[in-house]
Amino acid sequence: MEYRTLGKTGLQVSALGFGGIPIQRVTEQEAIEIVHRALDKGINFFDSARGYTDSEEKLGKGLKGKRGNVILATKTMARDEKTMARDIETSLKNFQTDHIHLYQCHNVKTEADLEKIIGPHGALEALVKAQEAGKIGYIGITGHNDGILIKALEMYDFSTLQFPRNFLEDTAEKELFPLARKKEMGIIIMKPLAGGAFKRADLALRYLLGLNYSTVIPGMDTIEQVEHNSSLTVNIQPLSSTEREELLREAKILGNQFCRRCEYCKPCPQGLDIPTFFILHSYFQRYGLGDWSKERYGSIQPNVESCMDCGICETRCPYQLPIREMLKQVHGDLGR
């Protein structure tokens, strides 16, 4: 495993980190085994969030007694001081530790968010107090809107930046990442596989591992994924022209309007499993699994017919996807 410096924190982190979203889907015992295998493979950077249901708890149990040089990172949507202080304590309890290396302001997407976080009695005050008390090491920020994050970096000296980057999405390279590098921030890459959209995950990860980032954190929920992804960090090879062309073809097919499986749209008031519907639709559209996708869709209740067109999901989506229209397309293709 290759290790890199997480910006001005000086922490040495594995080039391949562990994204904590998918681990929500496995049992506690499976999660422990997955975490243990990740450690065996040299992965030492583990990222979770307060919003990822039991992800912090599962990571805490998997890492118990095996902390060694592990770097813990988590994040919260808390915007005010009181809520942030409470969330920090909850994270410490979940991880079964008295110190978290990196605590991040999660999914900062509006100027109103920034004003609340950085203003009087904002979340930042709780983070600084926790830092002074030794409960956390460094303060970072995450989001999906490069314009807002540029403003955030100009307003406060965050230690790290976490932002989506993959072969399809590179807008951050224009201004956001150069600014972060100028400020000597650690750059953490999330959504490296565009939410699992790339069939050639190996090529998509190798592409990013060959660039100037602190760590790339795909979500992993099987031992096989851990072993495959970590193998790519051994003697990292740049993509050949043929491999790059293959990714370009995939990117052209995907376009920009697709689900990244971040699951921020959930929960749906009607109980719809929106990301699953989009996963099934991707199998129908791109992988030649039409009959299987229709059968699976037909077995799920409630389905899109139960949608009340409230639009709550769209207000939560960091990519501003027209979810309701996309769901209608899913039902039109699979609900026959």
Legacy VTK file of the C-alpha trace (Angstrom):
# vtk DataFile Version 3.0
C-alpha trace
ASCII
DATASET POLYDATA
POINTS 336 float
0.000 0.000 0.000
1.236 3.468 -0.858
0.918 6.162 1.827
0.565 9.875 1.256
0.538 12.998 3.406
-2.909 14.388 4.218
-1.973 17.973 3.470
-0.886 20.211 6.332
-2.152 17.722 8.926
1.011 15.726 8.320
-0.954 12.494 8.806
0.177 9.587 6.636
-2.863 8.017 4.989
-3.280 5.100 2.609
-3.693 6.111 -1.030
-6.836 3.983 -0.981
-9.144 4.801 1.899
-12.363 3.213 3.132
-15.647 4.961 2.371
-18.231 4.198 5.043
-21.559 4.384 3.176
-22.027 0.784 1.872
-21.100 -0.874 5.151
-24.563 0.106 6.368
-25.949 -2.676 4.164
-24.072 -5.589 5.774
-24.392 -7.324 9.120
-22.224 -6.367 12.061
-20.112 -9.523 11.765
-19.647 -9.033 8.020
-18.622 -5.425 8.646
-16.016 -6.502 11.203
-14.540 -9.032 8.775
-14.442 -6.446 5.971
-12.695 -3.903 8.195
-10.164 -6.497 9.337
-9.340 -7.378 5.734
-8.956 -3.692 4.886
-6.443 -3.362 7.721
-4.607 -6.462 6.507
-4.310 -4.825 3.084
-2.782 -1.673 4.549
-5.821 0.609 4.435
-5.559 2.995 7.374
-7.959 5.841 6.487
-11.593 5.177 7.420
-14.286 7.747 6.667
-17.848 7.697 7.977
-20.590 10.167 8.919
-23.243 10.721 11.538
-25.827 10.406 8.783
-24.672 6.920 7.745
-26.946 5.155 10.273
-24.774 2.479 11.971
-21.607 2.972 9.908
-19.631 4.591 12.744
-20.631 1.845 15.172
-19.672 -0.941 12.788
-16.319 0.656 12.047
-15.749 1.156 15.765
-16.346 -2.529 16.441
-14.208 -3.602 13.496
-11.311 -1.391 14.594
-11.523 -2.251 18.302
-8.136 -3.386 19.518
-6.596 -2.755 16.103
-6.233 1.021 16.028
-2.449 1.097 15.451
-1.845 3.776 12.817
-5.526 3.995 11.813
-6.761 7.467 10.882
-10.418 8.037 11.757
-12.525 10.584 9.874
-16.196 11.373 10.163
-18.591 14.226 9.506
-21.976 15.700 10.331
-24.636 17.968 8.871
-24.774 19.890 12.167
-24.675 23.632 11.554
-24.941 25.070 15.068
-22.614 24.768 18.050
-24.934 22.739 20.287
-25.765 20.100 17.678
-22.145 19.804 16.552
-20.944 19.307 20.131
-23.557 16.588 20.635
-22.625 14.851 17.367
-18.928 14.835 18.231
-19.703 13.058 21.507
-21.905 10.541 19.694
-19.163 9.813 17.162
-16.590 9.293 19.911
-18.937 6.828 21.595
-19.693 5.000 18.349
-16.018 4.652 17.438
-15.201 3.597 21.018
-12.426 6.154 21.246
-11.512 9.437 22.912
-9.987 10.970 19.767
-11.062 11.332 16.131
-8.339 12.534 13.797
-10.554 14.425 11.344
-14.030 15.855 11.902
-15.699 17.445 8.885
-18.577 19.808 8.167
-20.651 17.567 5.918
-22.304 18.443 2.593
-21.991 22.209 2.821
-24.052 23.381 -0.160
-25.383 26.906 0.430
-24.195 30.274 1.667
-26.740 29.937 4.455
-24.948 26.742 5.547
-21.647 28.597 5.639
-23.046 31.502 7.624
-24.495 29.150 10.226
-21.310 27.085 10.513
-18.862 29.958 10.732
-21.084 32.557 12.427
-21.725 33.134 16.164
-22.617 29.914 17.994
-22.031 28.028 14.771
-20.737 24.475 14.367
-17.184 25.729 13.972
-17.114 26.963 17.568
-17.865 23.444 18.821
-15.234 21.957 16.512
-12.544 24.343 17.750
-13.449 23.631 21.382
-13.314 19.877 20.727
-9.952 20.367 19.031
-8.605 22.291 22.020
-9.875 19.542 24.324
-8.070 16.882 22.278
-11.269 15.169 21.186
-10.588 15.821 17.507
-7.387 16.502 15.621
-8.294 18.498 12.529
-11.289 20.211 10.959
-12.343 19.521 7.373
-15.170 20.294 4.999
-17.082 18.265 2.413
-19.593 19.066 -0.294
-20.670 18.741 -3.910
-20.846 22.427 -4.919
-17.427 23.733 -5.884
-18.512 27.394 -5.857
-19.725 27.236 -2.259
-16.634 25.355 -1.121
-14.350 27.907 -2.736
-16.054 30.530 -0.567
-15.684 28.275 2.464
-11.945 27.884 1.888
-11.595 31.642 1.628
-13.496 32.168 4.888
-11.752 29.597 7.123
-8.506 27.662 7.217
-9.880 24.107 6.968
-7.307 21.314 7.021
-8.948 19.024 4.473
-11.380 19.065 1.583
-13.563 16.113 0.536
-15.193 16.394 -2.887
-16.481 14.118 -5.682
-13.978 13.327 -8.432
-14.009 10.560 -10.996
-13.218 10.051 -14.664
-16.517 11.711 -15.552
-16.515 14.624 -13.099
-13.521 16.951 -13.044
-14.935 20.452 -12.434
-12.989 20.764 -9.168
-9.711 20.764 -11.104
-10.510 24.191 -12.530
-10.444 26.244 -9.343
-11.372 24.350 -6.168
-8.529 21.826 -6.039
-5.852 24.358 -7.080
-7.024 26.599 -4.218
-6.946 23.667 -1.790
-3.420 22.781 -2.888
-2.339 26.410 -2.497
-3.620 26.239 1.069
-1.792 22.907 1.570
-5.021 21.100 2.372
-5.437 17.353 2.238
-7.676 16.379 -0.687
-9.991 13.415 -0.117
-11.697 12.003 -3.190
-15.230 10.675 -2.780
-17.523 9.152 -5.445
-14.455 7.822 -7.340
-16.611 5.299 -9.209
-19.493 7.747 -9.730
-21.596 5.715 -7.331
-20.630 2.417 -8.930
-21.627 3.584 -12.409
-18.360 2.547 -14.053
-18.206 -1.104 -15.114
-14.408 -0.974 -15.179
-13.910 -0.013 -11.557
-10.261 -1.006 -11.803
-9.572 1.530 -14.544
-11.592 4.280 -12.865
-9.670 3.830 -9.601
-6.269 3.539 -11.264
-6.964 6.792 -13.072
-7.504 8.618 -9.756
-4.729 6.850 -7.851
-2.309 8.156 -10.438
-3.237 11.781 -9.729
-2.193 14.195 -6.988
-4.687 13.421 -4.214
-4.175 12.473 -0.581
-6.552 9.519 -0.608
-9.340 8.027 -2.715
-12.221 6.529 -0.711
-14.507 4.140 -2.607
-17.260 2.552 -0.590
-16.708 -1.164 -0.015
-19.065 -3.740 1.439
-17.404 -7.053 0.537
-14.020 -8.605 1.212
-13.639 -9.152 -2.534
-13.971 -5.424 -3.192
-11.370 -4.652 -0.537
-8.911 -7.134 -2.010
-9.464 -6.019 -5.600
-9.286 -2.292 -4.900
-6.261 -2.515 -2.620
-4.379 -4.565 -5.234
-4.515 -1.533 -7.538
-2.282 0.440 -5.167
0.641 -1.920 -5.651
2.929 -0.383 -8.264
0.286 2.048 -9.550
0.289 2.080 -13.334
-1.005 4.956 -15.501
-3.782 4.126 -17.932
-2.819 3.082 -21.432
-4.406 4.868 -24.388
-6.663 1.848 -24.920
-7.810 1.845 -21.289
-8.471 5.576 -21.378
-10.567 5.142 -24.511
-12.627 2.480 -22.750
-13.395 4.852 -19.886
-14.210 7.627 -22.326
-16.783 5.391 -23.993
-18.364 4.612 -20.621
-18.402 8.281 -19.653
-20.127 9.190 -22.907
-22.865 6.631 -22.241
-23.363 7.789 -18.648
-23.614 11.494 -19.384
-24.215 13.640 -16.286
-27.752 12.730 -15.269
-27.362 9.576 -13.218
-27.610 8.480 -9.583
-24.344 8.324 -7.608
-25.990 6.233 -4.836
-25.130 8.674 -2.067
-28.608 7.965 -0.641
-29.091 11.537 0.542
-32.571 11.391 -1.044
-33.670 8.928 1.643
-35.883 8.416 3.515
-38.805 8.816 1.136
-42.108 9.647 2.918
-43.741 6.861 0.899
-40.998 4.357 1.652
-39.588 4.226 -1.894
-36.045 2.850 -2.178
-35.045 5.407 -4.801
-31.351 4.435 -5.253
-32.275 0.780 -5.745
-34.712 1.701 -8.510
-31.968 3.628 -10.283
-29.501 0.751 -9.869
-31.992 -1.631 -11.479
-32.578 0.852 -14.284
-28.839 1.067 -14.939
-28.746 -2.732 -15.323
-31.643 -2.443 -17.766
-30.045 0.360 -19.791
-26.360 -0.514 -19.813
-25.741 -4.121 -18.878
-28.217 -6.115 -20.971
-30.142 -7.402 -17.951
-33.613 -6.334 -19.029
-35.666 -9.339 -17.916
-33.830 -9.630 -14.611
-34.241 -5.905 -13.889
-37.975 -6.028 -14.603
-38.418 -9.078 -12.406
-36.545 -7.481 -9.525
-38.432 -4.217 -9.897
-41.739 -6.073 -9.925
-40.865 -7.761 -6.626
-40.291 -4.482 -4.775
-43.120 -2.804 -2.882
-43.828 0.034 -2.716
-42.684 0.948 -6.214
-42.780 4.182 -8.191
-46.575 4.015 -8.515
-46.715 5.035 -4.850
-44.793 8.283 -5.476
-46.855 11.305 -4.324
-44.739 13.736 -6.381
-43.830 15.681 -3.227
-40.308 16.469 -4.460
-38.625 16.157 -1.050
-36.029 13.824 -2.574
-35.013 16.480 -5.090
-34.374 19.073 -2.375
-31.891 16.652 -0.769
-30.037 15.555 -3.906
-26.571 17.186 -4.037
-26.532 16.768 -7.821
-29.882 18.491 -8.414
-31.177 15.494 -10.315
-34.782 15.582 -11.587
-35.550 12.507 -9.507
-39.287 12.490 -10.094
-38.897 12.484 -13.872
-36.185 9.859 -13.642
-38.449 7.645 -11.512
-41.195 7.920 -14.114
-38.704 6.677 -16.714
-37.767 3.779 -14.426
-41.407 2.742 -14.086
-42.020 3.192 -17.791
-39.147 0.837 -18.648
-39.366 -1.690 -15.821
-42.986 -1.629 -14.738
-44.299 -3.553 -17.732
LINES 1 337
336 0 1 2 3 4 5 6 7 8 9 10 11 12 13 14 15 16 17 18 19 20 21 22 23 24 25 26 27 28 29 30 31 32 33 34 35 36 37 38 39 40 41 42 43 44 45 46 47 48 49 50 51 52 53 54 55 56 57 58 59 60 61 62 63 64 65 66 67 68 69 70 71 72 73 74 75 76 77 78 79 80 81 82 83 84 85 86 87 88 89 90 91 92 93 94 95 96 97 98 99 100 101 102 103 104 105 106 107 108 109 110 111 112 113 114 115 116 117 118 119 120 121 122 123 124 125 126 127 128 129 130 131 132 133 134 135 136 137 138 139 140 141 142 143 144 145 146 147 148 149 150 151 152 153 154 155 156 157 158 159 160 161 162 163 164 165 166 167 168 169 170 171 172 173 174 175 176 177 178 179 180 181 182 183 184 185 186 187 188 189 190 191 192 193 194 195 196 197 198 199 200 201 202 203 204 205 206 207 208 209 210 211 212 213 214 215 216 217 218 219 220 221 222 223 224 225 226 227 228 229 230 231 232 233 234 235 236 237 238 239 240 241 242 243 244 245 246 247 248 249 250 251 252 253 254 255 256 257 258 259 260 261 262 263 264 265 266 267 268 269 270 271 272 273 274 275 276 277 278 279 280 281 282 283 284 285 286 287 288 289 290 291 292 293 294 295 296 297 298 299 300 301 302 303 304 305 306 307 308 309 310 311 312 313 314 315 316 317 318 319 320 321 322 323 324 325 326 327 328 329 330 331 332 333 334 335
